[in-house]
Amino acid sequence: MSKKKSMLMQGGILASAGLICSVIGLLYRGPLTGIIGDEGNGYYSSAYNIYNIVLLISSYSIPSAMSKIISQKLAVHEYRNAQRIFHCALIYVCIMGGLGSLFVFFGAPLFLDGHSIPVVRVFAPIIFIFGPLGVLRGFFQAHRTMIPTSVSQLVEQILNAVVSVGGAYFLVRFAISKGSDDSTRAMYGAVGSALGTGSGVLIALIFMFFVYRLNRDFIQRKVIHDHHEDMTYKEIFIMIIMFVTPFIFSTFIYQLSTSLNQTLFSKIMTGVKGLPHNEVITRFGVYSSKAVVITNFPIRIASAAAATIMPSISTYYAQKNYEGTATLVAKVNRIVMMIAIPSAAGLFALSEPILMLLFPQKSTLHEAGVLMQLLAITVIFYSLSTVSNAILQGIGKVNIPVINAAIALAVQTVVLVVLLNNTDLGNKSLAIVTIVYSLMMCVLNEVAIGRYLDVFQDYKKLYLLPGLSAAFMGIFAFLVYRLFDYLLGLFLGSDYFVNLISVAAAMFVAVIVYALMMVKTKAVTEDELLSFPKGESMVRLLKKVHIM
């Protein structure tokens, strides 16, 4: 029981760090967009998608893969082999990251055109830096401690926010002083934002290396007293490649869907629909840097849960503890759905008010609001599919998520081409195919898990009752917002201040209504809450306000 509590506590730490990072990311997006505009966001997003594809091929999948490989060695006390794997992984990512950086820098014109090319070239060196950072994070995750990873993520995001806004501001001012046109100013702003991403990764790497140095003596003592037979370096590199490759393909296909959607949207809207390139980039910027950014906020919690459960699932399954594996899967699904479902309802009910808090451009407010309402449902689908990906990889079925992602990608690509060519939905088509893709991944992964694990899921408590509670919550949140917005609007002149108070009031009521509905409908019991991270604190709070 103590191990389970420890796992959940570590998951809570990583999820909390992810939540704080998401908050920071949302907060700086507003002033950044005010500086670089929707067009600048479009250049940044276009370049970032290419950078992300090469990054995940070279380094991005390393934390999850290293966590899985090393945790298996630690489970049988092969400390020296775990350390040798760690060293080989560092060599692997340095080689792959170096090749990836050169490929992006010199091959940028092959993937992008116009003002997106200088932006993606700023991203190129970050690919090399990220590799060792990923290995170090995976190493500590395998040792069942998420604190170094969590702190490094916070440090990374804080510096990213500061340098992104500052760099964008000064570079845009520089472009203005040169008399550049609006598109060139937007490009300079996007370059400043990319510099923020790089500085964040660099400071996180320095921090993780410092933490490793502090723990090196403790690690070496375990290695010295280990008498297991050493694996050869050839065996280790083959193992790394065999483990990393499926991770790469799975995440590559997911990221490819984003880049492919972007390319198809740009080509069809300019070539077939005849829209100007800068307008198409702006429309894509509204979708990717406003609606997507906000809906990704709660999904990061699922990503944190997935990273946390990977070592435990690998260990349980390797020990043939199938019952323990199934119990862990069921518990994580419950926690994730209790967060994802109300998040989706809240984003749908308060789409435009939330956007008004973060982004100053009123001209695209309604457009971004509709996109966010469409994408709200993907919070549920992506949260489930992210966790199910980790489960399948943890039990060694690493090829299944790749196959499922490929099937989902093929279907959503066909749907997107049909929608863009035959309708005037524009960037709403991107939101629709994202729903299609995430739903297919969710369903296909869950079916696959059912073939290998006998997981008992109470669907009434997992989906129906949280969904009903979230629906009531969304209605109350919407009505409270409208009431406060109307009443305060009669006395206060500031639209932003009125909106801020109204959103805060709506969210406060939403939390109470959701908690009340979940308890009264028996969707969650006191015993279940006590088994969750910070469950005792939640129970005390619910009893104090007489909900439980």
C-alpha positions in Angstrom: 0.0 0.0 0.0 2.9 2.4 0.8 4.3 1.8 -2.7 1.0 2.7 -4.3 0.7 5.8 -2.2 4.3 6.7 -3.1 3.5 6.3 -6.8 0.4 8.4 -6.5 2.3 11.1 -4.6 5.0 11.2 -7.2 2.3 11.4 -9.9 0.7 14.3 -7.9 4.0 16.1 -7.8 4.5 15.8 -11.6 0.9 16.6 -12.4 1.1 19.7 -10.1 4.3 20.8 -11.9 2.6 20.3 -15.2 -0.4 22.3 -14.1 1.8 25.2 -12.9 3.8 25.1 -16.2 0.5 25.2 -18.1 -0.6 28.2 -16.1 2.6 30.0 -16.8 2.3 29.1 -20.4 -1.2 30.5 -20.6 -0.3 33.7 -18.7 2.6 34.7 -21.0 0.7 33.8 -24.2 -1.5 36.9 -23.7 1.2 39.6 -23.7 3.2 37.6 -26.3 0.3 37.6 -28.7 -0.2 41.3 -28.0 3.4 41.8 -29.2 3.6 39.4 -32.2 0.0 39.2 -33.2 -1.9 36.2 -34.7 0.4 36.3 -37.8 3.5 36.0 -35.6 1.8 33.1 -33.7 1.3 31.5 -37.1 5.0 31.7 -38.0 5.9 30.4 -34.6 3.5 27.5 -34.7 4.5 26.5 -38.3 8.2 26.4 -37.3 7.5 24.8 -34.0 5.7 21.9 -35.6 8.7 21.1 -37.9 11.1 21.4 -34.9 8.9 19.1 -32.8 8.8 16.4 -35.4 12.6 16.3 -35.7 13.0 16.6 -31.9 10.8 13.6 -31.2 12.6 11.5 -33.8 16.0 12.4 -32.2 15.3 12.9 -28.5 11.7 13.5 -27.4 10.8 9.9 -26.7 13.9 9.3 -24.7 12.4 10.1 -21.2 9.6 7.5 -21.5 11.9 4.9 -23.1 14.7 5.4 -20.6 12.3 5.3 -17.7 10.9 2.0 -18.9 14.3 0.3 -19.7 16.1 1.5 -16.6 13.2 0.8 -14.2 13.2 -2.8 -15.4 16.9 -3.2 -14.6 16.4 -1.5 -11.2 13.5 -3.8 -10.4 16.0 -6.8 -10.5 18.8 -4.7 -8.8 21.0 -4.6 -11.9 22.4 -1.1 -10.9 25.5 -1.3 -13.0 23.6 -2.2 -16.2 21.2 0.6 -15.5 24.1 3.0 -15.3 25.6 1.6 -18.5 22.3 2.1 -20.3 22.2 5.7 -19.0 25.7 6.4 -20.5 24.8 4.8 -23.8 21.6 6.8 -24.0 23.6 10.0 -23.6 25.8 9.0 -26.5 22.7 8.1 -28.6 20.9 11.4 -28.1 24.1 13.5 -28.7 24.6 11.8 -32.1 20.9 11.9 -33.1 20.4 15.4 -31.7 23.4 16.7 -33.6 22.2 15.2 -36.9 18.7 16.5 -36.2 19.9 20.0 -35.5 21.9 20.1 -38.8 19.0 18.7 -40.7 16.6 21.4 -39.5 19.0 24.3 -40.0 20.1 23.5 -43.5 16.8 21.7 -44.6 14.4 24.4 -43.4 13.5 25.5 -47.0 12.4 22.0 -47.8 9.5 22.2 -45.3 8.6 25.9 -44.9 8.7 29.0 -46.9 8.8 32.8 -46.3 9.1 34.1 -42.8 8.8 30.7 -41.1 12.3 29.7 -42.2 14.3 32.0 -39.9 12.2 31.0 -37.0 12.7 27.2 -37.5 16.5 27.8 -37.8 16.5 29.3 -34.3 14.9 26.1 -33.1 17.6 23.9 -34.6 20.2 24.0 -31.8 17.5 23.2 -29.2 17.2 19.7 -30.7 20.7 18.9 -29.6 20.3 20.4 -26.1 17.1 18.6 -25.4 18.6 15.1 -25.8 20.7 15.0 -22.6 17.9 16.7 -20.8 15.5 13.9 -21.8 17.9 11.2 -20.7 18.4 12.8 -17.3 14.6 13.2 -16.8 14.0 9.5 -17.7 16.8 8.4 -15.4 15.3 10.0 -12.4 11.7 8.9 -13.3 13.0 5.3 -13.4 14.2 5.8 -9.9 10.6 6.7 -8.9 11.3 10.3 -8.1 9.5 13.0 -10.1 10.9 16.0 -8.2 13.9 16.7 -10.4 11.8 16.5 -13.5 9.1 18.6 -12.0 11.4 21.3 -10.8 13.3 21.4 -14.1 10.0 21.8 -16.0 9.1 24.8 -13.8 12.5 26.4 -14.2 12.3 25.8 -18.0 8.9 27.3 -18.3 9.6 30.4 -16.2 12.7 31.3 -18.2 10.9 30.4 -21.4 8.1 32.9 -20.5 10.5 35.7 -19.5 12.8 35.4 -22.5 9.9 34.8 -25.0 8.1 38.0 -24.1 11.3 40.0 -23.6 12.9 38.7 -26.8 9.8 39.2 -28.8 9.4 42.8 -27.6 12.9 43.9 -28.3 13.1 42.2 -31.7 9.8 43.7 -32.8 11.0 47.2 -31.6 14.2 46.5 -33.6 12.2 45.6 -36.7 10.1 48.8 -36.3 13.2 50.9 -36.0 14.3 49.5 -39.4 11.0 50.4 -41.0 10.0 46.8 -41.6 6.5 45.8 -42.8 4.0 44.1 -40.5 4.8 40.6 -41.7 8.5 41.1 -41.0 7.8 42.5 -37.6 5.7 39.4 -36.8 8.6 37.2 -38.0 11.0 39.0 -35.7 8.6 38.5 -32.8 8.3 34.8 -33.5 12.1 34.5 -33.5 12.1 36.1 -30.0 9.6 33.6 -28.8 11.7 30.7 -30.2 14.7 32.1 -28.3 12.6 31.7 -25.1 12.0 28.0 -25.9 15.8 27.5 -26.3 16.8 29.3 -23.1 14.2 27.3 -21.1 15.6 24.0 -22.3 19.2 25.1 -21.7 18.6 26.1 -18.0 16.6 22.9 -17.4 19.6 20.8 -18.7 22.0 22.7 -16.4 19.7 22.1 -13.4 19.3 18.4 -14.1 23.0 17.9 -14.5 23.5 19.6 -11.2 21.0 17.3 -9.5 22.7 14.3 -11.1 26.1 15.4 -9.7 24.6 15.7 -6.2 23.3 12.1 -6.4 26.3 10.6 -8.2 28.1 9.2 -5.1 24.9 7.5 -3.9 24.3 5.9 -7.4 28.0 4.8 -7.6 27.8 3.0 -4.3 24.9 0.8 -5.6 26.8 0.2 -8.8 30.0 -0.9 -7.0 28.1 -3.5 -4.9 26.2 -4.9 -7.9 27.6 -8.3 -9.1 25.3 -9.0 -12.0 26.8 -9.8 -15.4 27.5 -6.7 -17.5 25.6 -6.2 -20.7 27.8 -5.4 -23.7 27.5 -1.9 -25.2 26.3 -3.6 -28.5 23.5 -5.2 -26.6 22.6 -1.9 -24.9 22.5 0.1 -28.1 20.4 -2.5 -29.8 18.0 -2.5 -26.7 17.8 1.3 -26.8 17.0 1.3 -30.5 14.5 -1.4 -30.2 12.7 0.4 -27.3 13.0 3.9 -28.6 11.9 3.2 -32.2 8.3 2.3 -31.4 8.1 5.3 -29.1 9.3 7.5 -31.9 6.9 6.1 -34.4 3.9 6.5 -32.0 4.7 10.2 -31.2 5.9 10.9 -34.7 2.6 9.9 -36.2 0.8 12.0 -33.6 2.9 15.0 -34.3 2.8 14.3 -38.0 -1.0 14.8 -37.8 -0.5 18.4 -36.6 2.1 19.2 -39.2 0.2 17.5 -42.0 -3.0 19.3 -41.0 -1.0 22.6 -41.1 0.4 21.8 -44.6 -2.9 20.7 -46.1 -4.6 23.8 -44.6 -2.0 26.2 -46.0 -1.8 24.6 -49.5 -5.6 24.2 -50.0 -6.6 27.5 -48.6 -4.0 29.4 -50.7 -4.0 27.2 -53.8 -7.7 26.1 -54.0 -9.5 28.8 -52.1 -7.2 31.6 -53.2 -6.6 33.3 -49.8 -3.5 35.4 -49.2 -0.7 33.5 -47.5 -0.5 35.9 -44.5 -4.2 35.6 -43.9 -4.0 31.8 -43.9 -1.1 32.0 -41.5 -3.2 34.2 -39.2 -6.1 31.8 -39.3 -3.8 29.0 -38.4 -2.3 31.1 -35.6 -5.8 31.7 -34.1 -6.4 27.9 -34.0 -2.9 26.7 -32.9 -1.8 29.5 -30.5 -5.2 30.3 -28.9 -7.7 27.5 -29.0 -5.2 24.6 -29.0 -3.0 26.2 -26.3 -5.9 26.5 -23.8 -7.4 23.1 -24.4 -3.9 21.5 -24.0 -3.9 22.9 -20.4 -5.8 20.0 -18.7 -4.3 17.4 -21.1 -0.9 18.0 -19.5 -2.2 16.4 -16.3 -2.9 13.2 -18.2 0.6 13.4 -19.7 2.0 13.7 -16.2 0.0 10.7 -15.1 1.2 8.7 -18.1 4.8 9.5 -17.4 4.3 8.5 -13.7 2.6 5.2 -14.2 5.1 3.9 -16.9 7.7 2.6 -14.5 5.1 1.0 -12.1 3.2 -0.7 -14.9 6.4 -2.0 -16.4 7.5 -3.3 -13.0 4.2 -4.9 -12.2 3.8 -6.5 -15.6 7.4 -7.8 -15.6 6.7 -9.4 -12.2 3.5 -11.0 -13.7 1.4 -9.0 -11.2 -1.5 -8.6 -13.6 -4.0 -7.9 -11.0 -1.9 -5.0 -9.6 -1.4 -3.7 -13.1 -5.2 -3.7 -13.8 -6.0 -2.0 -10.5 -3.5 0.7 -11.2 -4.9 1.3 -14.7 -8.4 1.6 -13.4 -7.4 4.0 -10.7 -5.5 6.3 -13.0 -8.4 6.3 -15.5 -10.7 7.4 -12.7 -8.4 10.2 -11.6 -7.9 11.4 -15.2 -11.6 11.4 -16.1 -12.6 13.2 -12.9 -10.3 16.1 -14.1 -10.8 15.9 -17.9 -14.6 15.7 -18.1 -15.3 18.9 -16.0 -12.4 20.6 -17.7 -14.0 20.0 -21.1 -17.4 21.2 -19.8 -15.8 24.4 -18.3 -13.9 25.2 -21.5 -17.1 24.8 -23.5 -19.2 26.9 -21.2 -16.7 29.8 -20.7 -14.8 29.7 -24.0 -14.9 33.4 -25.0 -14.6 34.7 -21.4 -11.5 32.6 -20.8 -10.0 33.8 -24.1 -10.7 37.4 -23.2 -8.6 37.0 -20.1 -5.6 35.8 -22.0 -5.6 37.3 -25.4 -6.3 41.0 -26.3 -7.3 40.6 -29.9 -11.1 41.2 -30.0 -11.3 40.8 -33.7 -10.6 37.1 -33.5 -12.3 36.4 -30.1 -15.5 34.8 -31.5 -13.5 32.7 -34.0 -11.2 31.4 -31.3 -14.1 30.8 -29.0 -15.9 28.6 -31.5 -12.7 26.6 -32.1 -12.2 26.1 -28.4 -15.8 24.8 -27.9 -15.2 22.3 -30.7 -11.8 21.3 -29.2 -13.2 21.0 -25.7 -14.3 17.4 -26.2 -10.8 16.4 -27.3 -9.7 17.1 -23.7 -11.4 13.9 -22.7 -10.3 11.8 -25.7 -6.7 12.9 -25.6 -6.4 12.5 -21.8 -7.6 8.9 -22.2 -5.5 8.1 -25.2 -2.4 9.6 -23.6 -2.7 7.3 -20.6 -3.7 4.3 -22.7 -0.6 4.9 -24.9 1.6 4.7 -21.7 -0.3 1.6 -20.5 0.3 -0.3 -23.8 4.0 0.7 -23.9 4.3 -0.3 -20.2 3.1 -3.8 -20.9 5.4 -4.2 -23.9 2.8 -3.7 -26.6 4.7 -0.8 -28.1 3.7 -1.4 -31.7 -0.1 -1.1 -31.0 -0.2 2.6 -30.4 1.8 3.1 -33.6 -0.6 1.1 -35.7 -3.6 2.8 -34.0 -2.1 6.3 -34.6 -1.5 5.4 -38.3 -5.1 4.3 -38.8 -6.4 7.5 -37.1 -4.1 9.7 -39.1 -5.2 8.1 -42.4 -8.9 8.7 -41.6 -8.5 12.2 -40.3 -6.4 13.2 -43.4 -9.1 12.1 -45.7 -11.8 13.9 -43.7 -9.7 17.1 -43.7 -9.1 17.2 -47.4 -12.9 16.6 -48.0 -13.8 19.4 -45.6 -11.3 22.0 -46.9 -12.2 21.4 -50.5 -15.9 21.1 -50.2 -16.9 23.4 -47.4 -16.2 26.9 -46.1 -15.5 25.8 -42.6 -11.9 27.1 -42.8 -9.9 26.5 -39.6 -13.0 24.8 -38.0 -12.1 21.9 -40.2 -8.8 21.5 -38.2 -10.8 21.3 -35.0 -13.2 18.7 -36.4 -10.5 16.4 -37.6 -8.7 16.7 -34.3 -11.9 15.4 -32.7 -11.9 12.5 -35.2 -8.3 11.6 -34.6 -8.4 11.8 -30.7 -11.6 9.8 -30.6 -10.2 7.0 -32.8 -7.0 6.8 -30.8 -9.0 6.6 -27.6 -11.3 3.8 -28.8 -8.6 1.8 -30.6 -6.2 1.9 -27.6 -9.0 1.0 -25.1 -10.0 -2.0 -27.2 -6.3 -3.2 -27.3 -5.9 -2.9 -23.6 -8.9 -5.0 -23.1 -7.2 -7.8 -25.0 -4.3 -8.0 -22.6 -5.5 -6.8 -19.2 -8.7 -7.7 -17.3 -9.4 -4.1 -16.2 -12.7 -3.6 -14.3 -14.2 -0.2 -15.2 -17.4 1.0 -13.6 -18.6 3.0 -16.7 -21.3 4.7 -14.7 -18.8 6.2 -12.3 -16.1 6.6 -14.9 -18.2 8.5 -17.6 -21.9 8.8 -16.9 -22.0 10.4 -13.5 -19.0 12.7 -14.0 -20.5 13.7 -17.3 -23.8 14.5 -15.7 -22.1 16.4 -12.9 -20.0 18.4 -15.4 -23.0 19.3 -17.5 -24.8 20.8 -14.5 -21.5 22.5 -13.5 -21.2 24.0 -17.0 -24.8 25.4 -17.0 -24.3 27.0 -13.6 -20.9 28.4 -14.6 -22.4 30.0 -17.7 -25.4 31.5 -15.9 -23.3 32.8 -13.0 -20.9 34.4 -15.5 -23.7 36.1 -17.4 -25.3 37.4 -14.2 -22.1 38.9 -12.9 -21.1 40.3 -16.3 -24.5 42.0 -16.5 -24.6 43.4 -13.0 -21.0 44.5 -12.9 -21.3 46.0 -16.3 -23.9 48.4 -15.0 -21.4 50.0 -12.5 -17.9 49.3 -13.8 -16.5 50.6 -17.0 -13.6 48.2 -17.5 -14.5 45.3 -19.7 -11.4 43.3 -18.7 -12.0 43.8 -15.0 -15.7 42.9 -15.3 -14.8 39.8 -17.2 -12.1 38.8 -14.7 -14.4 39.0 -11.7 -17.2 37.2 -13.6 -15.0 34.4 -14.7 -13.6 34.0 -11.2 -17.1 33.9 -9.7 -18.2 31.4 -12.4 -15.3 29.1 -11.7 -15.8 29.2 -8.0 -19.4 28.2 -8.3 -18.4 25.5 -10.9 -16.0 23.8 -8.5 -18.7 23.7 -5.7 -21.4 22.5 -8.0 -19.2 19.7 -9.5 -18.0 18.6 -6.1 -21.6 18.6 -4.8 -22.9 16.6 -7.7 -20.1 14.1 -7.6 -20.7 13.4 -3.9 -24.5 13.4 -4.0 -24.7 11.1 -7.0 -22.2 8.7 -5.4 -19.8 9.2 -8.4 -17.0 9.3 -5.8 -17.1 8.0 -2.2 -15.1 9.0 0.8 -13.0 5.8 0.7 -12.1 6.4 -3.0 -11.2 10.0 -2.4 -8.9 9.0 0.5 -7.0 6.7 -2.0 -6.3 9.6 -4.4 -3.4 12.1 -4.1 -4.2 14.7 -1.4 -7.4 12.7 -0.7 -7.4 13.4 3.0 -7.2 17.2 2.4 -10.0 17.0 -0.1 -12.2 15.0 2.3 -11.5 17.5 5.1 -12.4 20.4 2.9 -15.6 18.8 1.6 -16.7 18.0 5.1 -15.9 21.5 6.3 -18.2 23.1 3.7 -20.8 20.4 4.4 -20.7 18.8 0.9 -19.7 15.4 2.3 
